[in-house]
Amino acid sequence: MKNIYIRSIFLFLGLLLSSSCSDYLDKESDTELTLDGVFESKTKTENWLAGCYSRIPDPTWGYARSLGWEILGDDMTPSERWRQYDWQVIPFILGDWSVGSQWSPGYWNNLPQRIRECNLLIQNIKPLPEQNLNEDEVRLMIAECRFLKAYYYSLLINTYGPIPFSPDEITPVNYNLSDLQVGQTPYDDIVAWINKELKEVETILPANYSDGRKFGRATSIMCKAVRARMLLFAASPLVNGNSEYANHVTKDGKALFNSTYDANKWKIAADASKDLILSAEAAGHKLYTETNAAGKIDPFLSCQNLHLVEASKGNGEVLFARVNVDSKEYDRHTAPGGAGGAGGYGVTQSLVDAFFTANGLPITDSNSGYVENGFSSQDGYWPNGITKFNEVKSPGLVTLAGTYNMYCNREPRFYLAVNFDGAWYTDGDNAGKDKGRKLEFFNGKKDNNNTHDAPQNGYLARKRTDPTRNPTIGYFAPRHGILYRLGEAYLNYAEALNESDPGNPEILLYLNKIRTRAGVRTYTTGGTDVDNIHVNSDQESIRKIIRMERRVELCTEGIRYDDLRRWKLAETVLNGQFYGMNFNGKNADEFYKRTAYQTRVYRKSFYWFPIYLAEIEKNPNLIQAPFWDK
């Protein structure tokens, strides 16, 4: 009889399984089980499947602290002094990153373990009619594991590039080390396998489940979403015709990246995104919107609540979600210190500058109406329709009289993403008393205690935070985490289409769907008017506005870092001084100054995570990631 050690890795997913984990998972004496023993039990089989799901990343706190995808980009900025609390990626952004650096998610070791567990289920699962586990459910469980394998491989190649690749192998527990000493498979070959596998699996899985308890389990839409995002990355300059990787080869001289540009990859990516959009919409998915009293889209509530409202309550934008996430810690670290929060997780000045003004133009446009210095003389209200935003104070209020002009006259998404000094703040504790208060970020004031738990560059993150949170009494509303949403699919399609078929009218069609929901003027190649902004029709002009829109719409969602990588812009954007307001300023004259608070370092090697030196030493056939051995 085959034996396997089953460690206590099973992360119970409430909506994945209807039964609770058995007590045996907590007992050392029961950690050695037989495979037959597992797959003779429906409950243990489901627990095994739950363990296979357990490495899906947490896109709230995971993208922040452990994975660090938000921090590695240029949207989010934690207190640098939080590194003492094991924020492992903080040293990375300062250039302190080596082949021995610790990174707790450990994809190189951990994801292959989950892939192996998926293979074991695929090989051993069987119907158990007497326990109500029928053939159809077994077929779906196998398809779910095939999806998870492909998804985990997509995470691996996104992180490391080419990797050792044996998708159906089940390494025995009594393996010989020489059996594992294999080299990497070329990047494009793995992309092709993932693409093929997901296309097959999506024909088996349903587009959605009628049983709400299965929310979060693999669907055909999730297959298409993973394919579309992966193929967009694969078409991009980092891995499509990158001559710098021409000499990155295996021990026997086989190229690990294709350094010859292939324009058709953009068409493949565009087709995949369009297929995702059409299939998702046919299954009932749509951009999340809320309407105001006039029956028009309320951009504030729409853009805020698309991250907070659950799919079961009408949020059709969610395509791929993780049910169990640590939103509590995300909400706590972004909450101001004066309201009981940790108060040190902010956004960068470059993100503040990226948002458009109320008329939909970038702040660098002479017609935008942007004024940086000085202070407003009166309260500012959203001019383009009724909204319940800031309803507890005054509906539609976006800025108070006396607000620094940099923050006035900005688009709705700005006020939903950035908490700035003087912004009106409400939480569960004070909304019913004095209807909130102004944020006080001057040094020594209520929300800046001059410690690591304070807004280090004068800002705190607001996007994806729950406005009902109340850190003082420990109240944080639970919610799911969104790994992929329809809004991203629209922007992915627009980008890939502009690269493969410039001038196609669907480029602006889908880009404008995002801007319409956000309450800003749409783009047109015609004339500028009260509803539209003229843009030149050439590919470079359209590329520029697509990238600007991605920066704003998808900010703080863990996507920006991959965008900078795949566009080969990380070396430019992520090097040098990062700015904010003056943390040490005790009054307006001192505080409201663009001040460098951090100097970041990004080397050519950082585009890929390194393979640990210990792995290289154990396996002579491995090739270190590009430029890490320089």
Secondary structure, 3 states (H helix, E strand, C coil): CCEEECCCCCCCCCCCCCCCCCHHHHCHHHCEEEHHHHHCCHHHHHHHHHHHHCCCCCCCHHHHHHCCHHHHCCCEECCHHHHHHCCCCHHHHCCCCCCCCCCCCCHHHHHHHHHHHHHHHHHHCCCEHHHCECHHHHHHHHHHHHHHHHHHHHHHHHHHCCECCCCCCCCCCCCCHHHHCCCCECHHHHHHHHHHHHHHHCCCCCCCCCCHHHCCCCCHHHHHHHHHHHHHHHHCCCCCCCHHHCCCECCCCCECCCCCCCCHHHHHHHHHHHHHHHHHHHCCCCCCCCECCCCCECHHHHHHHCCCCCHHHCCCCEEEEECCCCHHHHHHHHCCHHHCCCCCCEECHHHHHHCCECCCCCCCCCCCCCCCCCECCCCEECCCCCCCCCCCCCCCEEECCCCEHHHCCECHHHHHHEEECCCEECCCCCCCCCCCEECCCCCCCCCCCCCCCCCCCCEEECCCCCCCCEHHHCECCCCCEEEEEHHHHHHHHHHHHHHHCCCCCHHHHHHHHHHHHHCCCEEECCCCCCCEEECCCCHHHHHHHHHHHHHHHCCCCCCHHHHHHHCCCHHHHCCEEEEECCCCCCCHHHHCCCEEEEEECCCHHHHCCCCCHHHHHHCCCCCCCCCCCC
